[in-house]
Structure formats: structure tokens, C-alpha cells
Amino acid sequence: MKYTVNTYKLIQKTQLAKGIFDFCIYCPEIAETAVCGQFINVKAEGFFLRRPISICGIDRRNGTLRIVFEVRGKGTLALSKLNTGDMMDITGPLGGGHFTMLSPDKKAVIVGGGIGNPPLVPLALHYGKNATVISGFRNESAVILQSDFAKNGADVILCTDDGSAGRKGFVTDALAERLDAGECDIIYACGPMVMLERIAKAAKLHGIPCEISLEERMGCGVGGCLVCACRISRNGSEEYLHVCKDGPVFNANEVIFND
Ligand SMILES: Cc1cc2nc3c(=O)[nH]c(=O)nc-3n(C[C@H](O)[C@H](O)[C@H](O)COP(=O)(O)OP(=O)(O)OC[C@H]3O[C@@H](n4cnc5c(N)ncnc54)[C@H](O)[C@@H]3O)c2cc1C
């Protein structure tokens, strides 16, 4: 895994919703090699461990990356206080397992839950009108990225838990309907573990390949520690792999969910 460690300028900052921020960072070396599904590890001022944040957009021509993150604790709070022009200490691109991009004429169903939505944006853009994006949020005030998903013509289905925007209910209900209704060549998902487990089951039931991006607490982010171990079943045996260096994207069929 080849990555760089350097400081890069934050060139645009937008607040998308309460506690959710959208950063555009000028980092040509990372943008040059990054692929969809990878992440960067960002140092927050005053904290030893870096914070992993998924890549939400790659613009090679302008040498920029986009990240979208939610304030969850002290580290992300510190990051949210950065301003345009500030320098950010970043390691990236990270992740050995990334999303498999099929030909854009294949039919993709892309399912995101909450702050699991950002890494899925490049997939919606890649498949365009052949993509169905099912994105779920707690309520209307947490909804983000809808116009980004729709930009290249994807069919976007918004779900909220309380019905305050889009349809009421979980993304897994909308997924079941979509899979019953028509053809699908691949499913991608990122979000809470319980959601991923249900999506993995639905994909298996329909015999559709499925890739999921896992979010585990991380230490080093480059495979040097075992903090982000996840249980995988491969070639008939079980093994522990690192989410940081072997993932974060895995074949859903191989992930062993906690019983
Ligand atoms: C591969 C990957 C991609 C991610 N992409 C995004 C994204 O695009 N947008 C977004 O908002 N969040 C994302 N997260 C989650 C984000 O990393 C955590 O919310 C963040 O690290 C929390 O840090 P904190 O200091 O605010 O919280 P605290 O809870 O104070 O963090 C304490 C420690 O736990 C670690 N930690 C806490 N929660 C998580 C978590 N869920 N995953 C990993 N480490 C955690 C922190 O890095 C820190 O070392 C991603 C996580 C992973 C593993």
C-alpha cells in the first residue's frame, strides 16, 4: 500500500447539516492515486491517533479530494473548526480493498446509511442512470448528498426513519423492493453494521455480488496494529484481517458478522 504523509491545504469548507462538514482539500499526490472506497487518515490538533475519513470525491485534474464527516467526538470536533486556508496533516490514500468498478452500463444498487453515504458518491457518478441509490437517514435534518447522488442521472430513493423526508422506513425495505422489481449486477453498501448484515443477507438470497465498506475503530490505519481486526471467511477457513489495510471494502459474502 503506497501512501503519502504530508500537510495539505483545506480549500473549501461547507456545512451540509447540523454537525456535518464537507471539505475540499488540495492534495495532488493523494488525488493522483486514490480510488473509490479508500480513505484518508487525518490528524486532529492535539490528538495522537489520526481519524479515518472516507474519500467522497476525487478530482485528479484539480488535484483535490472531497471528504464529508460528522462530528462524533473530540477529534472530529477539532477538525470541524478548521477554516479555509488551514493546513491539514493527512496520510493517504489508505485501504487495500476498494470498490470494484464494473462497466458503467451494468446495473448497480448503492445503499448508504447515515454518515456511511459519503464514500458511495463516486459510485453513483460512475454508474449514472444505471444506478439506484438508496440512502437512509434518521430524519430530515440529517439528510445530505442527495443532489450529488443524482448528478449523473441515478435514481435516488431517500428513506428516513421517521418519514420526515422521502419514504418512511429502513433502506433494507427499499432494497428488497428494488431487488424484486428488476435486474441488478452488483450491490454496494456502507453504514451501520446491522444494516450491512441485512444487505449482505439480501444480496446472498438474490445471488448478487455485494461489496460493503466496514467502519471499525482504528489505531494506526496502515496495518501496524490490530485495533481494526475483522473476521473473514475465505477459502474455507476463518481469518482476522485489518479493515485499514485489507479493507475497508470487503466482499459481503466473506464478512463474518457478530453472532
Ligand atoms: C475506514 C473508515 C472510514 C470512515 N469514514 C468516515 C466518513 O467518511 N465520515 C465520517 O463522519 N466518519 C467516518 N468514519 C468514522 C470516523 O473515523 C469517526 O467518527 C472518528 O474517528 C471519530 O473520532 P472522534 O475523535 O471525533 O471521536 P472519539 O469517539 O472521541 O474517538 C476516539 C478514538 O476512537 C476512534 N474512533 C471513534 N469512532 C470511530 C469509528 N467509527 N471508526 C473508526 N475510528 C473511530 C477515533 O479515531 C479515535 O482514535 C470512518 C471510519 C473508518 C474506519
The ligand as a Gaussian input file, in Angstrom:
#p B3LYP/6-31G(d) Opt

LIG

0 1
 C      -12.479000       3.433000       7.004000
 C      -13.303000       4.460000       7.752000
 C      -13.917000       5.477000       7.061000
 C      -14.661000       6.440000       7.745000
 N      -15.255000       7.413000       7.015000
 C      -15.957000       8.364000       7.639000
 C      -16.563000       9.418000       6.879000
 O      -16.457000       9.484000       5.654000
 N      -17.263000      10.364000       7.559000
 C      -17.408000      10.301000       8.933000
 O      -18.066000      11.173000       9.510000
 N      -16.847000       9.317000       9.670000
 C      -16.127000       8.357000       9.058000
 N      -15.546000       7.369000       9.797000
 C      -15.721000       7.380000      11.260000
 C      -14.737000       8.383000      11.874000
 O      -13.417000       7.901000      11.693000
 C      -15.011000       8.539000      13.387000
 O      -16.270000       9.129000      13.554000
 C      -13.953000       9.398000      14.041000
 O      -12.700000       8.727000      14.047000
 C      -14.354000       9.725000      15.462000
 O      -13.301000      10.473000      16.054000
 P      -13.585000      11.430000      17.266000
 O      -12.299000      11.833000      17.858000
 O      -14.493000      12.541000      16.840000
 O      -14.425000      10.531000      18.240000
 P      -13.950000       9.737000      19.530000
 O      -15.035000       8.749000      19.813000
 O      -13.570000      10.691000      20.595000
 O      -12.674000       8.950000      19.036000
 C      -11.814000       8.295000      19.884000
 C      -10.954000       7.340000      19.081000
 O      -11.749000       6.312000      18.502000
 C      -11.612000       6.326000      17.086000
 N      -12.942000       6.162000      16.533000
 C      -14.098000       6.546000      17.085000
 N      -15.136000       6.195000      16.316000
 C      -14.619000       5.579000      15.252000
 C      -15.176000       4.994000      14.102000
 N      -16.482000       4.932000      13.895000
 N      -14.337000       4.459000      13.192000
 C      -13.031000       4.490000      13.380000
 N      -12.429000       5.005000      14.459000
 C      -13.217000       5.551000      15.378000
 C      -11.048000       7.675000      16.746000
 O      -10.311000       7.643000      15.509000
 C      -10.199000       7.947000      17.942000
 O       -8.972000       7.284000      17.820000
 C      -14.804000       6.384000       9.159000
 C      -14.184000       5.353000       9.852000
 C      -13.452000       4.397000       9.160000
 C      -12.808000       3.279000       9.913000

